[in-house]
Amino acid sequence: MFEVALAIFPGKTKTFVQAITLGINGAYYANPLPLMANKEAYRWQASLFAGLAIGKRWR
């Protein structure tokens, strides 16, 4: 299993955005996994993700 991510923390601003996260993760299995009906099973699985942390900055 692996995961690579990039986190961006903007400087002190008056917006509610505190952090932005972008990344990819994946896994490789010894045997194919039947994940969905009527679909071919694969030994690997991968996904992309994005995150947004929001909130008020107090100081």
ChimeraX attribute file (.defattr): number of C-alpha atoms within 10 A of each C-alpha:
attribute: neighborCount
match mode: 1-to-1
recipient: residues
	/A:1	10
	/A:2	9
	/A:3	12
	/A:4	10
	/A:5	13
	/A:6	11
	/A:7	13
	/A:8	12
	/A:9	12
	/A:10	11
	/A:11	9
	/A:12	10
	/A:13	9
	/A:14	8
	/A:15	11
	/A:16	11
	/A:17	17
	/A:18	17
	/A:19	15
	/A:20	15
	/A:21	14
	/A:22	14
	/A:23	14
	/A:24	14
	/A:25	14
	/A:26	13
	/A:27	12
	/A:28	14
	/A:29	11
	/A:30	7
	/A:31	10
	/A:32	12
	/A:33	14
	/A:34	12
	/A:35	11
	/A:36	8
	/A:37	7
	/A:38	7
	/A:39	8
	/A:40	10
	/A:41	13
	/A:42	13
	/A:43	12
	/A:44	14
	/A:45	13
	/A:46	12
	/A:47	10
	/A:48	12
	/A:49	10
	/A:50	12
	/A:51	11
	/A:52	12
	/A:53	11
	/A:54	12
	/A:55	10
	/A:56	10
	/A:57	12
	/A:58	4
	/A:59	4
